[in-house]
Amino acid sequence: MTEMTDGVLHTLFRSEQGGHEQVVLCQDRASGLKAVIAIHSTALGPALGGTRFHAYASDEEAVLDALNLSRGMSYKNALAGLDLGGGKAVIIGDPDVLKSEELLLAYGRFVESLGGRYVTACDVGTYVADMDVVARETRWATGRSPENGGAGDSSVLTAFGVFQGMRASAQHLWGDPTLRGRKVAVAGVGKVGHYLVEHLLEDGAEVVITDVREESLRRVLDKHPQVTAVADTDALIRTEGLDIYAPCALGGALNDESVPALTAKVVCGAANNQLAHPGVEKDLADRGILYAPDYVVNAGGVIQVADELRGFDFDRCKAKATKIFDTTLEIFARAKADGIPPAAAADRIAEQRMADARAAKAAKGSAPAL
């Protein structure tokens, strides 16, 4: 973007958004590309995070989303045990209208210009086929098709990881790592949510769903007539007898309106940035609702695309994603020991890993040459 409003600059330099290493504002007039690439941290390695293609209400909103999402990726990658930092990109506009080969190629050139500091992948509004196009202009695109040396759809292991987080939540709260007989509400049954429904049904759960897209609902209901659909998210969170609520669409699902209305005892879902603002995690804890931090349980997808960097092996990825169960239990135990909400405990563990990595780099840099 060659023209920036004061609002964009204010968003970039707000004190509460601090800590990012680099933010790149990208514009290609010929293709209509307007994008933001945010690199939060490279303490653990190159910043890995997907590209979101969305019709933002303003440039300021797009920048804020990139900042929030990239920070979340740093924490997610740290707790997933990856030697990768956190970054995220957003392309501004309606993908159904604006997306083109020319635009994706232009975006790929911006990613390549960063020299490997940022590695991209799919996110909301972008797909495997898009990453194949982006990869024609950059070495730093993952989430590509198997035909092009990639891992394919990362939603598969994202859903699997969320399921592991639910199993850990059940173990922590009810003493048994199964969803059998539990009532689970899934908000959003698109890229990740419909795979999650499969895991839940296989494990014997009762499933209630909603989605803003009729075709997404129909796909699940046609295949699984035992699943119940409700009109909207507001109706879903108020469903009687819920054990688990799984937000699997856009962020901000847990806010001042939704948290008081929740009937579920656990929140564990695939959506990024579920907490609308600081303090929501305490509101959940005060209501006795167990929150499995989103960036912990939805890390299966990033584990999958990260593996492309070393030559993809699905079984190796699935084994690593299975460990989300243990990580989630570790966070619940840390939260109990420290007397803090699980979200705060997860942050402490991730921050410590990043701090240790920075200290190790500093020590190595200051060591005398032999």
C-alpha positions in Angstrom: 0.0 0.0 0.0 1.6 3.2 -1.1 -1.0 5.3 0.7 -1.5 4.7 4.4 -4.0 6.4 6.6 -3.2 7.7 10.0 -5.4 4.9 11.3 -3.1 2.2 9.8 0.0 3.8 11.2 -1.7 4.1 14.6 -2.7 0.4 14.5 0.9 -0.6 13.6 2.4 1.3 16.5 -0.2 0.9 19.3 1.7 -0.1 22.4 -0.4 -3.2 23.0 0.5 -4.4 19.5 4.2 -4.1 20.1 6.8 -6.8 19.7 6.6 -7.5 16.0 9.9 -7.8 14.2 8.6 -6.7 10.8 5.3 -5.7 9.0 5.3 -5.4 5.2 2.5 -3.6 3.4 2.2 -4.9 -0.1 0.4 -3.5 -3.2 0.4 -4.5 -6.8 -1.9 -2.2 -8.8 -2.0 -4.3 -11.9 -3.6 -7.3 -10.1 -5.4 -5.4 -7.4 -3.3 -7.0 -4.7 -3.4 -5.3 -1.3 -1.8 -7.4 1.5 -0.2 -7.3 4.9 2.6 -9.6 5.9 3.3 -9.6 9.7 6.4 -11.3 11.2 6.0 -11.5 14.9 9.0 -13.5 15.9 11.9 -15.5 14.3 13.4 -16.5 17.7 12.8 -20.2 17.0 13.2 -20.1 13.2 11.6 -18.7 10.1 8.1 -17.2 10.7 5.5 -19.7 9.5 1.8 -18.8 9.1 -1.0 -18.9 6.6 -2.4 -16.3 4.2 -6.0 -15.1 5.0 -8.0 -13.7 2.1 -10.9 -11.7 3.5 -13.0 -8.6 2.7 -12.0 -6.4 5.6 -14.1 -3.4 6.5 -10.9 -1.2 6.5 -7.2 -1.3 6.1 -6.9 -0.8 9.8 -8.9 -3.9 10.5 -6.7 -5.9 8.1 -3.5 -4.7 9.8 -4.9 -5.5 13.2 -5.9 -9.0 12.1 -2.4 -9.7 10.7 -0.8 -8.5 13.9 -3.0 -10.6 16.1 -2.8 -13.7 13.9 1.0 -13.5 13.6 1.4 -13.3 17.3 -0.8 -16.3 17.8 1.4 -18.2 15.3 4.5 -17.6 17.4 2.8 -19.1 20.4 1.2 -21.9 18.4 4.5 -23.0 16.8 6.4 -22.7 20.1 3.9 -25.0 21.9 3.7 -27.4 19.0 7.4 -28.0 19.5 8.4 -26.6 16.1 11.6 -24.8 15.4 9.7 -22.0 13.6 8.6 -18.5 14.5 5.3 -16.8 13.9 4.0 -14.8 11.0 0.8 -14.3 9.1 -0.4 -12.6 6.0 -3.8 -11.1 5.0 -4.9 -10.3 1.5 -7.6 -7.6 1.5 -10.7 -8.2 -0.6 -13.5 -10.7 -1.4 -11.7 -13.8 -2.7 -14.7 -14.7 -4.8 -14.4 -11.4 -6.7 -10.7 -10.5 -6.5 -8.7 -13.7 -6.5 -6.8 -14.4 -9.7 -3.7 -16.1 -10.9 -2.1 -12.7 -11.5 -2.8 -11.6 -7.9 -1.5 -14.8 -6.4 1.7 -14.6 -8.4 2.2 -11.0 -7.3 1.7 -12.1 -3.7 4.2 -14.9 -4.2 6.8 -12.3 -5.3 6.3 -10.3 -2.1 6.8 -13.5 0.0 10.0 -14.4 -2.0 11.3 -10.9 -1.4 11.6 -11.6 2.3 14.2 -14.3 1.6 12.7 -17.0 3.8 12.0 -15.0 6.9 8.3 -15.7 6.2 6.9 -19.1 5.1 3.2 -19.0 4.0 0.4 -21.6 3.8 -3.4 -21.8 3.5 -5.8 -20.0 5.7 -9.4 -18.7 5.5 -10.1 -17.9 1.9 -7.0 -19.6 0.4 -6.6 -23.2 -0.6 -4.1 -25.8 -1.8 -4.6 -24.8 -5.4 -3.8 -21.2 -4.5 -0.5 -22.2 -2.8 0.5 -24.1 -5.9 0.2 -20.8 -7.8 2.0 -18.8 -5.1 4.8 -21.4 -5.1 5.5 -20.6 -8.8 7.0 -17.3 -7.5 8.5 -18.3 -4.2 10.3 -21.2 -2.5 8.5 -20.3 0.8 5.0 -21.6 0.2 3.7 -24.7 1.9 0.3 -26.4 2.0 0.7 -27.3 -1.6 -0.9 -30.2 -3.5 0.7 -33.7 -3.3 1.2 -33.5 -7.1 3.5 -30.5 -6.5 5.4 -32.0 -3.6 3.1 -30.7 -0.8 1.1 -32.2 2.0 -2.3 -31.3 0.6 -5.2 -30.2 2.8 -4.0 -29.2 6.3 -7.5 -29.2 7.6 -7.3 -32.9 8.2 -4.7 -32.7 10.9 -6.1 -29.5 12.3 -9.3 -31.3 13.1 -7.4 -34.2 14.4 -5.5 -32.0 16.8 -8.6 -30.3 18.0 -10.1 -33.7 18.7 -7.0 -34.5 20.8 -7.5 -31.3 22.7 -11.1 -32.3 23.4 -10.0 -35.7 24.6 -7.5 -34.1 27.0 -10.3 -31.7 28.2 -12.5 -34.7 28.9 -9.7 -36.5 30.7 -9.0 -33.4 32.9 -12.7 -32.6 33.7 -14.4 -36.0 33.7 -11.5 -38.5 34.2 -11.9 -40.3 30.9 -10.4 -39.3 27.5 -13.5 -40.0 25.4 -16.4 -38.0 24.0 -18.7 -40.9 24.1 -22.1 -39.8 25.3 -21.1 -36.2 25.4 -23.0 -33.4 23.6 -20.7 -31.3 21.4 -21.6 -28.1 19.5 -19.6 -27.2 16.4 -19.9 -23.7 15.1 -18.6 -23.8 11.5 -18.4 -27.0 9.6 -16.4 -25.9 6.7 -12.7 -26.6 6.0 -11.9 -28.0 9.5 -15.3 -28.4 11.2 -16.7 -31.1 9.0 -13.6 -33.3 9.7 -14.0 -32.6 13.4 -17.6 -33.8 13.2 -16.4 -37.1 11.7 -14.0 -37.7 14.7 -16.7 -36.8 17.2 -19.3 -39.2 15.7 -16.7 -42.0 15.5 -16.0 -41.5 19.2 -19.7 -41.7 20.1 -20.6 -38.1 20.7 -23.9 -36.4 20.0 -23.2 -33.5 17.6 -25.1 -30.2 17.1 -23.9 -27.8 14.3 -24.4 -24.4 12.7 -22.8 -22.6 9.8 -23.5 -19.4 7.8 -23.1 -21.4 4.6 -26.1 -23.6 3.7 -23.9 -25.8 1.5 -21.6 -26.6 4.4 -24.5 -27.6 6.6 -26.0 -29.7 3.9 -22.8 -31.6 3.3 -22.7 -32.7 6.9 -26.4 -33.4 7.3 -26.7 -35.4 4.0 -23.8 -37.7 5.2 -24.8 -37.8 8.9 -28.5 -37.4 9.4 -28.1 -38.1 13.1 -26.4 -34.6 13.5 -28.7 -31.8 14.6 -28.5 -28.3 13.0 -29.6 -25.0 14.6 -30.2 -21.6 13.0 -27.2 -19.7 14.2 -24.3 -19.5 16.7 -26.5 -17.7 19.3 -28.9 -20.6 19.3 -26.0 -23.1 19.3 -24.3 -21.8 22.4 -27.6 -21.7 24.3 -28.4 -25.4 23.4 -29.4 -27.2 26.6 -27.2 -30.0 27.9 -24.0 -29.1 26.0 -20.7 -30.5 27.3 -18.3 -28.9 24.7 -18.6 -25.9 22.5 -16.2 -25.9 19.5 -15.8 -22.5 17.7 -14.4 -23.4 14.2 -15.1 -20.3 12.2 -13.6 -16.8 12.5 -12.1 -15.3 15.7 -13.7 -13.4 18.5 -16.2 -16.1 19.2 -15.7 -15.8 23.0 -16.8 -12.3 24.0 -18.9 -10.3 26.5 -22.1 -11.5 24.9 -21.4 -15.2 24.2 -19.5 -16.2 27.4 -22.5 -15.4 29.8 -24.8 -17.3 27.5 -22.6 -20.5 27.1 -24.2 -23.7 28.5 -21.1 -25.9 27.7 -18.6 -26.9 30.4 -15.7 -26.9 27.9 -14.6 -24.7 25.0 -12.3 -26.3 22.6 -12.3 -25.4 18.9 -10.3 -24.8 15.7 -10.9 -21.0 15.3 -7.9 -18.7 15.8 -8.1 -15.8 18.3 -11.2 -17.0 20.0 -10.9 -14.6 22.9 -12.3 -11.3 21.8 -10.2 -9.3 24.3 -8.0 -9.7 27.3 -10.0 -10.7 30.4 -12.4 -13.1 28.5 -10.2 -16.1 29.7 -10.9 -15.0 33.3 -14.6 -14.7 32.6 -14.6 -18.3 31.4 -12.7 -19.4 34.5 -15.1 -17.5 36.8 -18.0 -19.3 35.2 -16.3 -22.7 35.7 -15.8 -23.2 31.9 -12.6 -25.1 31.0 -11.0 -23.3 28.0 -8.5 -25.3 25.9 -6.4 -22.5 24.3 -7.1 -22.3 20.6 -3.5 -22.0 19.4 -2.6 -25.2 21.3 -5.4 -27.5 20.0 -5.5 -26.2 16.4 -1.8 -26.7 15.8 -2.3 -29.9 13.7 -2.4 -28.0 10.5 0.8 -26.0 11.1 2.5 -29.3 12.1 1.4 -30.7 8.7 2.6 -27.8 6.6 5.8 -27.4 8.5 6.7 -30.9 7.7 6.8 -30.0 4.0 10.0 -28.1 4.7 11.7 -31.5 5.4 9.9 -33.7 3.0 6.3 -34.6 4.0 5.4 -37.7 5.9 1.8 -38.0 7.0 2.4 -40.6 9.7 5.2 -38.6 11.2 2.9 -35.5 11.3 0.0 -37.4 12.8 2.2 -38.8 15.5 3.3 -35.2 16.4 -0.3 -34.0 16.3 -1.3 -36.7 18.7 1.0 -35.0 21.3 -1.5 -32.1 21.4 -3.3 -34.3 23.9 -0.3 -34.3 26.3 0.5 -30.6 25.7 -3.1 -29.7 26.6 -3.0 -31.7 29.8 0.3 -30.1 30.7 -1.3 -26.6 30.3 -4.3 -27.5 32.5 -1.9 -28.8 35.1 0.3 -25.6 35.0 -2.9 -23.5 35.2 -4.0 -25.3 38.3 -0.6 -25.2 39.9 -0.2 -21.4 39.2 -3.8 -20.5 39.9 -4.3 -18.9 36.5 -6.5 -19.6 33.5 -5.3 -22.1 30.9 -4.8 -19.4 28.3 -2.3 -17.6 30.6 -0.5 -20.9 31.4 -0.1 -21.6 27.7 1.3 -18.1 27.1 3.8 -18.6 29.9 5.1 -21.9 28.5 5.3 -20.5 24.9 7.0 -17.3 26.0 9.6 -19.2 28.0 10.5 -21.3 25.0 10.9 -18.2 22.8 12.9 -16.4 25.6 15.2 -19.5 26.0 15.8 -19.5 22.2 16.7 -15.8 22.1 19.0 -16.2 25.1 20.7 -19.1 23.4 21.2 -17.1 20.2 22.6 -14.2 22.1 25.0 -16.4 24.0 26.2 -18.0 20.8 26.6 -14.6 19.2 28.7 -13.3 22.1 30.9 -16.4 22.4 34.6 -15.8 21.3 35.6 -17.4 18.0 37.9 -20.4 18.4 
